[in-house]
Amino acid sequence: MRIIVDAMGGDNAPQEIVKGAVRAHKELGVDVTLVGKIEEVKACLAGEDESAYEIVDAREVIEMEDDPSTATRRKKDSSMAVALRMLAEGKGDAVVSAGSTGALLTGATLTVKRIRGIRRAALAPILPAGEHGVMLIDCGANVECTAEYLLQFAYMGSFYAKKMMGCDQPRVGLLNVGTEDTKGDELRHQVFALLREADEQGRIRFVGNIEGTGVFDGAADVVVTDGFTGNVLLKATEGVIKFMMHALKDVFYKSTINKLAAAVLKNDLAAMKKSMDVNEVGGTALIGISRPVIKAHGSSNAASFFAAIRQAKAFVEAGVVEDIKANIEYMRIKTESDANA
């Protein structure tokens, strides 16, 4: 298996990106293609066997201030654009990048293309909740959605949760302002009916509407929503986690007795912090793209990027893309013309 790495994307590129890729090659046994400024990439490989890695020169870098909707088209020789072209041409099995989320999503959509029949690709992070984690789909790729988009998100999220998260029968919940069937706006009403129908047909396991609190109390394995609402929830969650970790630190450093208590709880606190650490999660899958693309965290260090490559490897092996392709006919809203065909 070959993983194509955007070596110049992210706050800590290329040093930490290359270190993470080297570790992945050694520990996971994947072949790695490093795409970026060749002299900088080679400098990061000092002390390593260069012949073990394919290096593809790319002279441009997509910066965070670049317009994400045009970045990969304007900067055709950027590390991200070259990596995505290589994936589209079958020169690798997956792409991993810590670069601009918007540019990666747009570039993947235009270059690698969506799975035929999928209306929109979605960003689907795994939130630190429950036994397996909770997938949030979408979290910002699609601010305005139709009922069909959300229906497809539910199916795609369910396939991913089953193959990647270890959920035998993933529970799909629709994020809403209440748990009652009649809650929400017109879009939520339409989606609710579609998901209930899919559940009755045995194609997904729909558990109904869930509120924001239900996301973290084990009510569902996959939470479906539009990108606007999903992004607000994701950012709020990240903010609350940071606040709580700082608040706990302040409490434990407040007095000598509290410091002693912290020492007793050291291992448990470390485990809790690890479960919420982006370096452990690795990245976010771009679901709906015809080949696996993983968005690593922008501030990825070597450990985080290694985790993102590990996720990409698992994504390829799980065959999620193939599952989506095989079920496209059930993921479309039938129109009057379809009925008369």
N, C-alpha and C positions, 0 to 999 in steps of 0.2 A: 504494500500500500504506500502511495506517495502523497504526502501532505505539502501543499504549496503555501509558503509563509510570506506574508507581506512584512518584510524585515524592517521597513522604514515607518510603519504605522504605530502610533501610540506615543505617550509622553516619555517613555524610557527606551525608545528605539535609537539605534539598532542593538545596543549592548544586551539589554535584558531579553529582548525578543530572540536574539540568536542563542543566548544561554539556555533559554527555555526550549528552543528547537533542538539544540544539541542534546540536552537531557532526554527529550522525547525520542530522539533517534537511538540513544543508548539503552533506555529503559523500556520503551514500547516497541522497539524494533521496526519503526516506520522509516521509510525513505523520506528525506526532506529536501525540498527545493527552496532556497533562500532568494527572494527577489528584492533587489535594492542596489544602492550604489556599491559597486563591486569592491572598491578599495576599503570602504567602511565595513562592509560585511566580512571581508577577509581579515581585517584588523581585529574584529570580534572573535575570529576563529583561531587567534594566536594560541599555539600549544595544542591545537586539535589537528586531526588528520583531515586536511581540506578535501582530499579526494573522496571522502565519505559523503560529501554534500554537493549537490548541484547548486551552482550560483548563477543566477540570471541577472545581468546588469539592467538597471532601470534608473535613469538619471533624474527623474522628477519625484517630488514628494507632495502628496495632498495634505495641505495644512488645514487646521480646524476652521480658519476663517474663510476657506474656499467655499463657494456655493455648492452645496451637496448635490443639487439637481443637475449640475453640469460638470462637476469636477473631473470625473473619469473620462468624459468626452474631450474636455479642454486639455487635460494633462494625460495624453495617451501613453506617454512614456513614464508615468508614475508607477511606483511599485505596486500599488493597489490595482490599477488598470491592467498592468501586465499580468499580474497573478490571476485576475479574473478571466483574461483572455486565454491563458494557459489552461485553466479549468474547463472553459467552454470548448477548447480544442482537444480535450481528453488527455492532456499531458500531466494530469494528477487526479486524485480522487476527492480532494476537498481543499478549500482555501480557509486559512485562519488569518484574521487581521485585527489589530487593536486600533486601527485608524478611525476616521470619521464614520459614525454610524450611518448618517444620512447618505454619504457618498458611497459607502459599501452597499447599502440597500439599493440605491439607484443603479449603481454599477452592476450589481448582481442581476437585477431585473432586466437591464438593457443588454448585458453581455452574455451572461449565463442563461438567462431567460427563466420565466416561471414555468412550472409544470403545466402542460397543456390542459386547459379547462379551469385552472385556478385563477380567480379574479385578481387577488392581491396576495403578495407574500406578507408574512407577519413576523414581528419580533416576539420571541417567546422565552423570557427569562424564567428560571426556577427560583421561587421564593423559599426562604428557609422556614418551612412550616410542615408539620406532620411527619410521618415516618419516611416518606419518599420525597418530600418537597412538594410544592404546588406550582404548576405551570400557569403563568399569566399570559394570555394571548388575546389581544395584541397589547403592546406596551408603548406604542408611539409611531409605528410605521404608517398607520391609516387613521388619521384624525376623524374623517367623515366616513362612515360605513353604511352599507346596505345590509338588509337581512341575509342576503346570500353570502356576503363576506363573512358574517359571524357564523353562519351555518358551516362554512368551509373551515373556519378557525376551529370550531368544535371538533370536527372530524380529524383535522390534522393534529390538533393537540392530543386527541385521544390515541391516535396511532403512535405519536411520540412518547406519551406517558406509558403506554403498554410496553414498547420496545426499549425505551431508554431509562425509564424511572422505576421499572419493576412492578407496575400496577397491572394485575391480571385483568380486572374490569374497571378501567379508569372512570371515576365519577366526574361528570361534566356539569358544572354549575354556571348559570348566567348571572353575572354581576348586576345587581339592581338595587333600588332604594327600599326594598322590602322583600320578604320571602313569599308573600301571598301571590297566587297565580296572576292576579289582576294588576299587580304593581307595575310602575314604569311608564315610559312614553310609548308612542306608536311603534317605534323600532323594536323596543324590547318585547312588546306584545307579539309582533310578527315572528321574531326569533324564537320566542317561547313556544309558539305553536309548531314551528319547524323542528325544534329540538325534541319536543314531545312526540311528534310523529316519527322521528328517527329512532327514538327510544322504543316506541311501540313496535317498530319493525325489527328491533333487536340489533340495530347497527351501532348505536352508542348507548351509554348508560347515563341518561339525563336525570339529575337529582333536583331540578327546579331552580328557582331564583335563590341567590344567596346575597346577603349584605356584606359590606366591607369587613365586619367582624368575623363573618363566616369563613373568610379567606384563610384565617390563621387558626381556626379551631377544628380543622379537619372535616369541614362540610363537603369539600370537593377536592379532586386531584388536578382538575383542569378548570380554570376560571376564564370564561369567555367574555370579552367586552370590546368596545371600540378603542382605538389607539389613544384618543384624548383622555378618556376616563382611566384607561390602563396606565398611562404615563403618570397621571396625577397620583394614582395609588402607589405605583412603584417608587416615585420620588418621595412621597410621604413616608413610605415604609423605610427607605434608606435613611431618611432624616430621623425617624423615631429610633431606629437601631443605634445610630451615632449618639443621639441624645441619651439613651438608656445606658450605653457603655460609659459615657462620660459621667453620668449621674452616679453609676455604681462605683466608679473610680473615686469620685469625690467622697462618697459615703465611707469607703474603706480606708481612705487616708485621713479621715476626720479626727481620729483619736488612736491612741496606742492599742486599746482593746479592739477597735475595729480593724486595725492592721493585723492583729493576731488572728481575728476571725477570717480575714482575707487569706492569711497563710494557710489556715485549715482548709479553706475552700478553693485553694489555688488550682488544683487539677480540674475541678468542676467548672470553674470560671473560664479556664483555658479551653475546655471542651465547648462551652457555650459560645465563646468568641469565635472559635474555629468554625462552628456550624453557621455563623453569620458572615464569614470572611469571603469576600469576592475572590481572593486568591485560591480558595478551595473550589469554588463553583466553576471558575475558568471563563466561561463565555456564554453568549446567548445565540441560539440557533435561529437562522433566517429560514423559517419554514414556508414551503411553497415554491422555493427555487428548485430548478431541475437537477442540481447537484449540491452536495452539502457545502454550506458556507457558515462559518462560525465567527461571530463578532466577539473578540476578546475585550476585556475591560480596558478603557483608554489608559489607565494608570497601571497596567499590568507590569508586574515584575517577572522574573524568570519562572518562579513557582506558579504564578497565575497563568502565564502563557503556556507552560507545560500542561496545566490542567485543561486549557482550551484545546490544545492539540489532542490530548487524551479524549476529550469530548468529541472532537471531529472524527477520530478513529472509530469510536463507538457508534457514531452517527452513520458512518459508512457501513460498518458491519451489521447494523441493526436492520437495514433495508427499509427505513421509514419512507424514503422517496418512492420506492417501488410500491409500498402499501397505499400511498396516496394515489399514485397513478392507477392502481387496480380498482379504486373505488370512486373515481371521478363521477361516474354516472349517478351516484347517490348523493353527490354534493352540489347538485345544481337544482335551482328552483325551476320546475317545469312550467313552460309558458303555453299559451293557447296554441301557438304554432307547433310546439312539440306534441301536443295532444292530437293535433289534426294530421300529423306526419304519418 
